[in-house]
Amino acid sequence: MLKIYKTSKSEIIKSKNIHKDCWIDLTMPTEEEINRVVKATKIDKDLIIKMLDEEERPRIEISNNDTLIVIDIPFLELNNGTYEFITYPLGIIISKNNYLITVSLKKLKLLNDFKHNRIKDFKPGKKTRFLIQILLKTASMYQKALKGINKNIENKEEVLKKSTKNKDLIDLLETEKTLVYFITSLKANDLVLEKLNKGVVLKLFEEDYDLLEDAIIENKQAIEMSEIYRNILSSITDTYATIVSNNMNNAMKFLAGMTIILSVPTIISSFLGMNIPFPHLAHLNSAYIILLIVSIVISILTAIILKIKDML
């Protein structure tokens, strides 16, 4: 999908034609759309083709004075009936001929704010400023996603207090995996930000440095949040794994104690069931009652001893 945006009376509107200082947005582009953009902007086609790989890592690449900046964007995706956060690469190409092109494989919510005039002081013609605004918005999106993940962790923790089913623990592991992806992507984005901050890749103005500094701070805060939530989640997972193991040990200890207690009547009845005469006892009509009482008394004494030794 190819969409073109330009500034008109301080507002962002769609345009049918590609012209200088416009914003060209490519989402899952076709070969025809790619060729149209390449022909109009004279940029290196490989820069666009590379962004059709969802495994592209955040980096800065320069080809024929055209600059490609790749960052990872958080994306909420439906998977097996449940929504989960993943990351997708977004490519921002700033050409030497005054064009700015964004390339992505998914419709990213992040860009909607730019398209609908929700970003203050946004003008496609100010390409470096536009890039930094995208970076700042990306860091903010990570923070928002992380707050949602933390809320989800708290809800799952409440569930685990009442139930320790395998499914609940697996859900926590999936959340931990998401946090690992976030940390990896945020740290890679941080390298891109630090490289831009040196002012070597793109020319930066004074106000650009201030905005970029905000983006760097926001990104580092997102990294710190991710690591904190991951540590909390790891601690919760380990704690509940220990609880499950401890509950199993308690159950086995209880069953072992009950086995010992119930074995007492069995031993007595088995011993007396042998073909050996027992004086006095064999001729009593109440022998069964006496043996039953003796078995119960011994079983109770055994249970008390096991309880005292914390074995029951």
Helices and strands as residue ranges (DSSP letters): E 2-8, E 11-15, E 23-27, H 31-41, H 45-50, E 59-63, E 66-79, E 82-94, E 100-104, H 109-115, H 127-162, H 166-197, H 206-272, H 287-308
